[in-house]
Amino acid sequence: MKWYKLISVALMSLLITLASVEAAGECGRMPIGQAAASLSPCLAATKNPRGKVPPVCCAKVGALIRTNPRCLCAVMLSPLAKKAGINPGVAIAIPKRCNIRNRPAGKRCGRYIVP
């Protein structure tokens, strides 16, 4: 019975640790939904690879790349993005289409590679 209690306590500790790590995800303390909402000016550009990317979108993407480039990838591959009809293959090219020089070119974002 003692082992059962010890294992239960250890599992609870592990779950609490995993929950706290989950809370600080790819976008840090900012919820991924909030990060996605900040990129709403980019929505049309994520659906058309030849469409013009609005300057406000480029500014938001550039700021996110400077502060947390992994967050941009997480947003593009999130279920929320899928529900919004975002094409990750098109979205991944927005930093290049905006001529952002410090983009994480050559880095993987899921099955995509940042151009």
N, C-alpha and C positions, 0 to 999 in steps of 0.2 A: 504494500500500500504506500510505503514511503517513496518508492521509485516512481509510482504513478503520479504522486504529488510533485516530485522533483521534475519529472518530464513535463508535466502540465505547466509548471512555472517557467521552465526553459522555453517551451513553445510560445507561451504568452509573451515573454520577453522578446523572442524573435519576431513575432507578429507586430509588436509595438515598434520595434526598430525598423521593420520593413515599411510600416505605415508612415513613419517620420521621414524615411528616405523618399517615399512616394510623394509626400507633400512638397518636397523640394525637387521637382522633376526637371525635365529638360529646359523649362522656362524659368527655373529658379522658383521664387516664391510667387511669381505671377501665374495665375491659373492659365492653362493653355487656351481656354475659351476667351479670356481677356486679351491674350496675345493675338489670337485669331481675329478678334474684333478690331484690334488696332490696325490690322492689315486689310480691312474691308475696302479701302480705295483700290486695291489690287484685284478685286474679284473678277472684273471683266478681262483683265490681262491674263488670268490663269486659265481661261477657256479658249483663247485664240492666240496661237503662237506668233502670228504676224500683226496682232493688234498693238496699238500704241499704248505704252505703259504711262499712266498719269504721273506727273512729277511728284505729287504727294505720295504716291505708292513708292516711288524710288526713294524718297526721303525716309519713309517708314521702314522699308526693307534695309536701307543702308544703316539706319540707327540700330535696328535689331541685329544686323551682322556685327556691328561694332561692339554691342553689349553682350550678345549671346547668340552666336551663329547656330548652335545646336537647336535652339528654340525654333528658328525658322524652318528647319527640317522637320521638327516634331509637329509644327502647325500644319505643314503641307501634307504630312502623312496621317494626320489625325482623322478619326471618324467624323468629326465636325466638318472638316474640309471635304470629305467624301460626300456628306449630306448636302453640302453647298454646291456640289457639282464641279469642284476644282479638279483639274487634270494635273496630277503631280508632275508628269513629264513636261508640261508646259510651264507650270509654276516654278519648277527648279531652275528654269532659264531666266527668270525675271531679273536677278542680279546682273546677269550678263547683258540683258536687254536694256538695263538702266545704266550700263557702263560703270558699274561699281568695281573699282580696281582691287579692293581688298577682300573680294568675295572668296569663299573657300573653294576655289576651282580645283577640280580633281578629287574632291572629297566625296565620299559616299553619303547618300541620303536614302536609306532603304535600298531599293534596287536601282536607284538612279545615281548618276554621277554629276556633280555640279560642273556645268561648262565654264 
